Amino acid sequence: MDSLRRALISIGAVAILAASVHQEAAAGAKATTPESVPPLSDKPRDKIYFSRLGPSQSELFIASLDGTHERQLLPSSSVDYNASFSKDGQWVVFTSERAGSSDIYRVRTDGTGLERLTDSPWFDDQAALSPDGRTVAFVSTREHGTADIWLLDLRTRRSRNLTHGSGGNFRPSWSPDGKTIAFTSDRGEPHRRNDPIWELMHFTALYTMNTDGLGLRRLTPVDEVAESPKWSLDGNRIIYTHRTDDQHPRQIIAITLQTGAKEMIVEGLPGGPSVSPQYISDREVAYTTAGTLRYTSDRQGSDPIHAIHPTWSPDATEVVYERMIAEPSATTPVIAANSINPRFELFRTGSFATFSSDGRQFLVSGNLLPSGNRSIAIMDASGANPRTIFQDNKLGVGGTSWSSDGSLIAFGLGGFFERPVTPARLATIRSDGSDFRVLIQGNGSSGLPSFAPDGGRLVFRALGKDDQGLRILSLADMKPSTLTTAWDNFPSWSPCGDRIAFTRQVAGDFEIFTIKADGTDLRQLTHDHGNDAHSTWSPDGQWIMFASSRMGRKDDDPAGQQPYGELFAIRADGTELQQITDNRWEDVTGAWLTSNGLPRDEPGCERTH
């Protein structure tokens, strides 16, 4: 972890921030550009501890087609993924976060000659070498903040954008003659959700484009899902994974370019989705189902080897793939992470991190200790000495808040995100693990509490059959009062005590709002066509950090990840939107610690009154 942290310090010196990709940006919330960001000084950076829905380590392996003779391609203490062979079978190009940001590398198939091909703080991924080995097609967010297809000349090291910010563009694949690239894109996709609650559905169509950027052709509808295209050996067909929407099983389909005729190659299987198809002969197709290598011929497949994103060698003798190795655990509860914003140093940890008043300890409510999401763990700010102070064998723990005097921890106990709504109780416990008390219980879902700075009140989310919104609970008389009655969630009380930030569903999307604790002066800070949530205040009460899907997906997502949700910060008045992370994972629920090691800065609060 020390080597990764040193690399991150170097990466963090690059003053790069992202612009919002939507025209509906909040009034006055103009995103910071690279030219307008103040240069990084010698002043220490604030620290953010956050949770990531993604792996902490993955490695690349090469094996025979039946999964035998497996060997590790090269060691990695980070995440390596999305590997593919060169046409001559001598090289593997892949994505790695070993230097902090996600960049493109290549290495010989014996693990020697490792070379970094891109060096950008932005997201680079999904590389594919041209048939002549001179050009790399890859996905990058470096120009518009959203995923584009880029071409890199390996001789001159010059790169150019092929798709120019029209939606998200993914999974480039070279035609055998090297003149055309197939890819998927969510440009023009319908704005739909799996249900009326949260998740946005992702639709991707199949396209081809000449390598000069001309000749764009769409081959499939924009309201269906096409994933991971690969060309046939003769260049007459493209095979891809297909489904009608997020709710239907994946199929493998081949489309003939001249006629547009489609052929079903593999129907949806009950054992799991069939993904990553590739022609390994004129008619034989290789693919994977639930980590098992399969073939459309009589060729023997593999036992389950947990292969992700496999790609087969041109001579059809080997396959390269990634495998998840580890997740954060009690031995590594704090992992350095990459920031594209020079003002912050980032650390990945468990869910709903909250600091003690002196900044020396923090707690999380899941994903670290064996008790997982049914526990509360406290540890030193460095991640040392983790210990469980609360555990429930049946109910989940969600949303924690530490009182400013360090004596009490408030949390929810039960179901928080299930639909239909399941009961959840509001509870407190002392920081030494004693005196567990249930404050509110019933058939509704009460949770995600946040202490007022005075320690005498809690704001929390209420949700039930005939009840929704934010409530304020007085700990003196245990009487709740209504703050809001809309579809509101994730409340966070400002350290200045004057305002509460939260997420509200409005016009079919989720936005960040603030409101005074007396219910007046409601303000909408974000106006984005997506999901903004998980808001957290800066220690001085001047900024709000939140997670957002505004930058779109980074992949057409054949592995079933949820690759969106970057961390952003915005001033409490809705101005100066700034991006903090840029990767293929979902980053959420951050806690903010000042550069001097304290979670609060009272002089900043004084300026807001």
N, C-alpha and C positions, 0 to 999 in steps of 0.2 A: 504494500500500500504506500510505502514511502516513495518509491520510484514514480508511482502514478501521481502522487501529490506534487512532486517536483515538476512533472510534466504539466500539471494543471496550472501551476503558478506561471509557467511560461505562456500557456495558452491564454490565461486570464489577462495577460498584459495587452492582448489585442482588443482595442476598443470597438467592438462590433455589437450593435443592437439591431432589432428587427422592426420593420414597419408592419402595421396591420394590413391584411390583404383585402379588407372589405371597405367599401365606400361608406358603410354605415357607422364608421368610427364615432365614438362619443364626441360631442361638441367640445372643441378645445383639446381633446386627447390626441394630439399629433404625435405619432410614434417617433422616437429618436432615431436619427440616421447616423451612420458611421462618422460622418464629418462633424456632427454636432455634439458628439459625446466628449465630455472633458477627458483629457488624457489621464491615465492611471498615475497617481502620485505615490509617494512613499508612505502615505497614510494607510494604516491597516484597514483591511476590508471587513465589512460585516459578514457574518456567517449565517447560512440558511441550512437547516436540517429538514429534509423532506422525505416522502415515501415515493417509491417508484414501482409501478406494476411492470416489471421486466426482470430479466436475469441479472445476476451479479457476475456470473462467469459462464462462458461457453467456449468450446474448443472445436477445432476442425479435425476430421478423421478421413482417411482414405481406406477403402476396403474393396474386395472383390465383389462382383455383382450379386453373389448370394450372401453377402455380409461377413464372409470369413476373411482371414488374413488382415484384420483391421489394424491400422497403425495411426498414431497421432501424427498430424502433419507438422506441427510445431507447437512448442509450449506457449501458454498464454495465461496470465493472471487476470485478464480483463474479459471482454466479450469479442469473439471473432465469429463472423457469420456471413451468409450469402456468398459462398464460394462457387467458382466455376473454372473449367479447364480452358486453356488456350487450344487453338485448332491443332497445333502440332503435339499436344499432350505433354509439353515440357513444363508448363507453368500453371499455377493456380492463382487467380485474382480473387480477392476477398475484401470484406470490410472488417476493420478492427477499431476498437476504442482504446487501444493500448497506450496511446499518447494523449488521451483525454477526449478529444472530439472524434466523431466517426469519420474515418478516412479510408481511401482505397490503397491496398497493398498488393504486391505479388510476391510469390515465392516458388522456387522449383519444387517439383513433386516429391523430391527427397528431403524437403524441409530446409534446403540451403538457399542462399542468395536472396534473403528477405529484402525487399525494397519498398519504400513508401512512395506512392505515386501521386497522392494529393495531400496538401498540407493547408487545410482551411479550418477555421473555427466553426464553420457551418457544417451541416449534415451532408455527407457523401456516402453513397451506398449503391448496391445492386449493379456491380460492375460486370461488363461483358467485353472480352477482347474481340476485335474484328478478325475475320478469317486470315488476313495477312499479318496479324499480330502487331500492327503499327498504331492502332487507335483503340482507345477504351471508351465505350459508352457507359455512362453511369447516371445515377440520380443525385441531384444536389439542390439544396435550398439557397445557394450562395448569392443569387441575384435578387429574387423576389421574396424570399422567405418561405415560399411553397416549393413543392417538389417538381423540378424540371428534368428533362433528359439533356445531358451534356455530352460532348465529345472531347476527348483529350488526346492530342497528338503526342505520342511517346518520344518522338525525336526532338521536337521543339518545346514540349511541355506547355504548349498553348492550348487553351480550352475555349469552347464556344457553346452557347445555349442553343438547343434545337427547338424547344417548345415554348419558351418565353411566357411563362406564368399563367397559362390558360388552365386553371384548375390544377389538380395534382396529376403527375405523369410518372409511370412506374414501369419496372421490369423490362428494360430494353433488350431486344434480341436481334442479332444480325442475321440477315438473309445469307445463304451460302455464297453468293457472289459479292457480298459486302456493299451492295448499293442501297439497301433498304433496311430500315429498322422497324420491327414490330414492337408495340408497347401497349400498355393499358392506361386509361385516363378517366378521371371522374369529372372532367369538364362537362357542364350541362346536366349533371345528375339531379334527380328530383330531391327535394328537401323533405324527407320522411323520417319517422322514428319507429323503432320496434314496437313501442307502445307510446301512449301520450305522456310518458314520464321523463325519460332521460336519453337513452342511447339513440344517436343519429345513425341511420342505416347508410351503408356505403355501396354505391353503384359505380361500376367501372366498365367501360366499353373497350373493345379491341380496335386498335388503329395501326396503320402503317404510314411511314413517312420516308422520303428519300433522305440521304445523308447530307444534302445541301439545304434541308429544311423545307423543301417544296414537296408537292404531291401528297398532301395529307389525305388519308382515306379512312373512313370509319366502317368497320366490318360487322359490328354487333350493336344492338340497341343501347341507349344510354340509361334505360331503366331496368337493366339486368346486370349481372356481375360476370365479368371475364377476368381471369387471373393467369399469371405466369405463362405468357405465350412463348412457344419455341417453333422453329421452322422444321419442315421435313427436309431430308437430305437433298432432295431434288429442287427445293425451293417452291414447290407448287402448292403446298398446304401449310397451315399453321395450326398447331395443336394447343389447346388451352383448357383451363378448368372453368366450368360454367355453373352458375346457379341463377335462379330467377330473382332471388332476394336473400336476405340474411337468414330467413327461416327455412329454406329448402336445401336438401342435400346437394353436394357438389357432384357434377358429372365431368367427364373428360370428353371433349368434342374436337374434331378436326374440321377446319373449313378450307375448301378449295378456293384459291384466290381468283381464278379466272371466272368461275361460275357463281361463287357465293354459297355453293351447296355445303351442307353440314352433315357430318357423320358421327354418330354416337360411338365412342371408343370404349368407354367404361361408364356404366350406369352408377348412380349413387349407391354406395355400399352401407350396410347397417353397422359395420365394424368401425366406422369413422370416415372422415372425408378423404377422398382421393385427390391428391394434389401433386404439384411439381412434375407434370408430364413432360416426356422428352422422347423423340424418335431416336432409337439406337440402331435401326436399320430402315430399309425402305418402308416396312409395314409394322415392325415391332415397336411398341411403346413401353417405356419404363415409367414408373410412378411410385408414389409411396402412399400407404394408408396407415394412419396411426403409428408412424415411425417404422413401419415394415416395408421393405423394398419389394415391389411387385412388377410383373411383366405380363403383357398381353399374349405372349407365346407360351409354350410349354416349359420355358426356362424356369429353373428353381429360384424362388425368391428367398428372402432372408427370414430369420427369426426376428422378433421385435428388437431392434437395435436403437430405438429412440432417435432415428435420423430425422433431421429437420432441414428443409431446403436442399435435398440431394441434387447433384448434377453429375451426369455420366460422362466419361471420357469419350473423345471422338472415335477411338477404336473399340468402344464398348467392352472394355475389360475391367474398368475400375469406376468407382463412384466416390465423390467427395461430398461431405455433409457436415453439419454442425450438430453439437449435442450440448444441452444445458448441463452445467456441472454443479452449481451450488447457488443457494440463495443466502441473504444475510442471516446470520445465526448469532447465538450468544457469544461466539468467539470473535465475530466481526460485525458488531452492531453499528459501527459508523464507518462508512466507506466514502472516500473522497470522490467527488463527481465533477464533471466539466461544466463550467459556466461560460457563456458567451458575453456576459456582462462583467466588466472589470471591477465593478463595485462590490461584488459578492464572491465569497468562497463557499462552495456547496459541499454538503455531506449527505449521503443517502443513509436513511435509517428506517425505523418502523413507522407505523401509522399514527397520526395525530400527535406528533411530538410537541411537548410543552416544557419550557424551562422553569426552573425554580427561580425565586426572586433574586438570588445572588448569582445566578448564571452558572453555578458549579455543577448542577445536576439537571437532567431532563428525564421525562417519562414518555413512554409510548404505550399504545393500547393494542399492539398486535404485531405479528410477523417477525418477532425476534427470538423469543424463548420457545421451548417445546409446547407451552400452553397456548401459544399463538394468539388468535383473535379473541380468546376468552380470558385474557389476562391484562394486567397493568404491570409494566416493568419500569424500574427506576435505575439509572446508572449515572456515572460521572459524565461530564460533558465530552470527555475523550472517548467514551464508550466503555471504559473500564468498570469493573464491579457491577455488572448487571444483576438484578435480583427482582423476583416477582413479589409484589406486595398484595396483589389480589388476583384470584382466579376463580372462575365458575366453570363447572364441568359441562354445562348445557347451554348457557346463554352467552351471546357475543357481547363484547365490550366495544363501544364506539364513541369516539369524541371525548377527549379528556381536557380538563382545565385545572390549572394549579392556582390557588389563591395567592394574592400578592404577598401575604405574610408567610407563605410556605406551609401553613398548617393543614389545609384541606385540599383534596382532589375531588373534583366533580366529574361524573361520567354517566353515560347511558348504559343500560344493561338489558339486552333483549334483541329484537329485530329492528333494523333501521331502514333498510333499503328494499325489503321484501314487498312484493305486490301479489295478492292483496296485503293490506297493512297487518302486521303482527304486533302484539303488545311489546312495549319496551318501557322500562322504569328509569326514573332519574334518581341517582344515588350519590353519596359522598363517602369518602374514607379519609382517615388521617394519613399523612405522608409516611408514617411508620407502619402502615398496614392495619392499624387498629380502628375500632369504632365505626364499622360499616353501618350506614343508615340509608334506608330507602326514603326519598323525599316525596316522589309522586309515582303512583302506579295506577293501573287501570287497563282498559281494553285498547287504549290508543298507544301511539308510539311517541314517547317523550325521550328526547335525547339531544346529543350534540351541544352540551352546555358550555357557557363561557362566563367566567367570573367578572363582575364589575371590579374596578381597581380598589374600591372601598371594602371588598370582601363580604359585603352584606347582602348582595343580590346576585342572581344568576339569570342570564337570558338563555332560553332553550327553544328547541323546535318541538311543536305539538302537531300531531297528525293522527286523525282518526276518521270514523265514518262521518261525523258531523262536526269535525273540529280540525282546523288547520291554521298555521301561522306561527308567529313567535310570541312567547310568553316571558314575563319577568317574574321571578320568584323571590320574594323577600324571605331571607333566612331567619329573620326575627320572628315572624308570625306564620311562616310557611303558606302564605296566601299568594297565589299566582294572579297576575294581572295581564290583560291582553295588550300586546304591542302592535301586532298586525294580524290580519285574517286572510291573507292571500297565500298562494302556494310558495312559501318561503322556507329556507333551509340554511344550514351552516352559519349560524350567527357568530359574530366575533366582536367582543366589546373592546372599544378603543382604550389603550392605556391612559389616555387623557380623561376618560370617563364620560365624555360628552356624546359620542356617537356609537352606533352599532352597525357593522357591516354584515351583509348577508346576501344570499342568492335568491332571486325571485324568477319564477317562470312568467314570462310576459310575451305575448304575440308569438307563441310557439317556440320560444328560445329561453335560455337561462342567462341572466345578467347580474352584475354586481350592483347592489344598492347600498346606501347608508341611510340611517334615520336617527334622530335624536332619541334618547332614552325615554322622553316623555311622549313619543309618538308623533312629533311634529317634524317638519323640514325633511320630508322624504326626497332623496336624490338618486337618480339613476346614473351610474358612472360609466358603464359599458353599453355599447349598442352594436353587438356583433351577431352575425347569423350563425350561431353555434352554441356551445356550452361554456359559460364562465362560472366558476364555483370555487369552493374551498378557500375563502378569503381569510387573510391573516394580516394584522396591523404591524407596521414597523414599530420599533420600540419608542420612537418619539411621536408616534401618532400622525406623522405627516404622509405616510405612504400606505398602500394596501397591496399585498401580494396575493395572487390568485392563480388558479390553473385555468387554461383556456384551450379550446380546440380550434381557435380562429386560424391557425396556420395550416389546418387540414391534415389529411393523412400523409404518411411518408411511404406507404406501400399499398399494393392491392390486397395484401394480408392473407396469403394462402396458409400461413401457419396458425391463424386464429388468434394472434396477438391483438392488443388494443392500442395501436401505435399512434396515439395522439394525446394531447394534453401537455402543453408546455407551461412553465412558470413565467408569469408576467408580474410587473409592478406598475402601479398607477398612483399618481398623487391623490390625496383624499378629496381634492376638488375636481377630479376627473381629467386632469391634464397629464402630459408627459408619460404616455404609455411606453413601457420598456420591456423588451423580451430578455429572459434570463437563461432559459435552456432551449436546446434545439437538438432533438434526437428522435428515435423511432418508438420510444417508450412513453408511458403515461406518468407524468410527474405531478404529485398532489400533496396536499396537507403539510405545508411548510411551517416551520417555527423560525423566528428571526432573533438573532443574537447580535448585539452591537460589537464593534471592533474592540472595545475595551472589556469585553467579556460579560457585560451586563445586559439583561433583557429589557431594561427600561432606561429612558433618558428624560427625566422630568423637565429640563429646560425646553425641550422641543414641544412638550405639551403646553407649556405656558404660552408659547407663541400662537397657539390655536384659539385661545380664549378671547 
